Amino acid sequence: MLKLFLIFILINKVIFANGIEQKVKEIIKNQFGNNVQVDFNKYKIPLELKNEIENKVKQKFFAESVFIWLIKENDSLLAVAIMDNVYGKAQPITFITFLGENGKILSNHIVKYREEHGSAVSNFNWNKQFIGRDEKYDFNKIDAISGATISVNSIKKGVHKLVLLYKTLDKTELWK
């Protein structure tokens, strides 16, 4: 019985992970086209930095690592995408934020929304509010959505964390 349960969990992880990976590939293709090169890294956030950002934004990171994609065209970096999760009311919300060399948000996307209510945060028009924002922006100014208060607040703080994290990444390594 335990073997069957462990197999079930493994299969679910593979299926769900593939769904998220495929969705990220679609988002990148839609935003940057087919002719880009994409490098993927799992980035472990240094503990001191993690604590500093969490204290500033008043939200914990979902895990000790985030996922980073470098999107390049002809050896020139177009964007850095950082994917993380935040908690909605009870379930994680997976989102990805694309940033340009100047640290400004190029776009934000909800990759996987798992809650029964509040899915309006997946709306493209709502996510457009993040475009052009950087670490100096007051993310509390992002519009609320009736019936999605928890999700909205979680995403706003989550995006703010990623913008602050981006600011600390070694740009000489990223922009090669």
C-alpha positions in Angstrom: 0.0 0.0 0.0 2.8 2.4 0.9 4.5 1.6 -2.5 1.3 2.4 -4.3 0.9 5.7 -2.5 4.6 6.7 -3.2 4.1 5.9 -6.9 0.9 7.9 -7.0 2.8 10.9 -5.5 5.7 10.6 -7.9 3.3 10.4 -10.9 1.4 13.5 -9.7 4.7 15.5 -9.3 5.8 14.6 -12.8 2.4 15.4 -14.3 2.1 18.7 -12.5 5.7 19.8 -13.0 5.4 19.1 -16.8 2.2 21.2 -16.9 4.0 24.2 -15.3 7.1 23.7 -17.5 4.9 23.6 -20.6 3.0 26.7 -19.5 6.2 28.7 -18.9 7.5 27.7 -22.4 4.2 28.9 -23.9 4.4 32.2 -22.0 8.0 32.7 -23.2 7.1 31.8 -26.8 4.1 34.2 -26.8 6.1 37.1 -25.4 9.5 36.6 -27.2 8.8 34.4 -30.2 10.4 31.1 -31.4 13.9 32.4 -32.1 15.1 32.9 -28.5 17.5 30.8 -26.5 16.4 30.0 -22.9 18.7 29.0 -20.1 17.2 27.7 -16.9 18.6 27.7 -13.3 17.3 26.9 -9.9 18.6 29.7 -7.6 19.1 29.2 -3.9 18.5 32.5 -2.2 21.2 33.3 0.4 19.6 33.1 3.8 20.5 36.6 4.9 19.1 38.1 1.7 16.0 36.0 1.9 15.3 37.2 5.4 16.0 40.8 4.4 13.5 40.7 1.5 10.9 38.8 3.5 11.1 41.5 6.3 10.8 44.3 3.9 7.8 42.9 2.0 6.2 41.2 5.0 5.8 37.9 3.1 7.8 34.7 3.3 9.3 33.1 0.2 7.5 29.9 -0.6 10.8 27.9 -0.6 14.5 28.6 -0.2 14.9 28.6 -4.0 13.3 30.2 -7.1 13.5 29.3 -10.7 15.2 31.7 -13.1 15.1 31.7 -16.9 17.5 33.8 -19.0 15.9 34.7 -22.4 18.5 35.5 -25.1 18.4 36.4 -28.7 21.7 36.4 -30.7 23.7 36.2 -27.5 22.0 39.3 -26.2 19.9 38.9 -23.0 16.3 40.1 -23.6 14.9 39.4 -20.1 15.2 37.5 -16.9 12.2 35.5 -15.7 11.8 34.5 -12.1 9.2 32.0 -11.0 7.9 31.5 -7.5 4.8 30.6 -5.6 2.7 32.5 -3.0 -0.1 31.2 -0.9 -3.7 32.2 -1.8 -6.3 31.4 0.7 -5.2 27.8 1.1 -3.3 26.8 -2.1 -0.1 28.0 -3.8 -0.3 30.3 -6.8 2.6 29.9 -9.2 3.6 33.1 -11.0 6.4 34.3 -13.2 7.8 37.8 -13.5 9.8 39.0 -16.5 12.3 41.8 -15.9 14.5 43.8 -18.2 18.1 44.8 -17.7 17.0 48.0 -16.0 15.1 46.0 -13.4 11.7 47.1 -14.7 9.0 44.5 -15.0 8.3 43.6 -18.6 5.3 41.3 -17.7 3.8 39.2 -15.0 1.9 35.9 -15.5 0.0 33.5 -13.3 1.3 30.1 -14.4 -1.0 27.9 -12.2 -3.9 29.0 -10.1 -5.3 26.4 -7.7 -7.9 28.1 -5.6 -11.7 27.9 -6.2 -12.1 31.7 -6.0 -10.0 34.7 -6.9 -8.8 33.5 -10.3 -9.2 37.0 -11.6 -5.5 37.6 -10.8 -4.8 35.4 -13.8 -6.4 38.1 -16.0 -3.9 39.6 -18.5 -5.3 43.1 -18.0 -4.9 43.0 -14.2 -1.3 41.7 -14.6 -0.5 44.6 -17.0 -0.5 46.9 -14.0 3.0 45.5 -13.1 4.6 46.5 -16.4 7.2 49.2 -16.0 7.4 48.9 -12.2 10.6 48.5 -10.3 11.9 48.2 -6.7 11.0 51.8 -6.0 7.3 51.4 -6.8 4.7 51.1 -4.1 3.1 47.8 -5.0 0.1 48.6 -2.7 -1.1 50.9 -5.5 -1.9 47.8 -7.7 -5.7 47.7 -8.1 -7.7 45.3 -5.9 -10.2 42.8 -7.4 -13.5 42.2 -5.7 -13.6 38.6 -4.5 -9.9 38.1 -4.8 -8.4 40.1 -2.0 -6.2 37.4 -0.6 -4.8 36.4 -4.0 -4.3 40.0 -5.1 -2.3 40.9 -1.9 -0.3 37.7 -2.2 0.7 38.3 -5.8 1.5 42.0 -5.2 3.9 41.0 -2.4 5.3 38.1 -4.4 6.1 40.2 -7.4 7.7 42.9 -5.1 9.9 40.2 -3.6 11.1 39.0 -7.0 11.9 42.6 -8.1 14.0 43.1 -4.9 15.7 39.7 -5.5 16.4 40.6 -9.1 18.2 43.8 -8.0 20.7 41.7 -6.0 21.5 39.1 -8.7 25.0 39.3 -10.2 24.3 41.2 -13.4 27.8 40.5 -14.8 26.9 36.8 -14.8 23.4 37.2 -16.1 24.0 39.7 -18.9 26.9 37.7 -20.6 
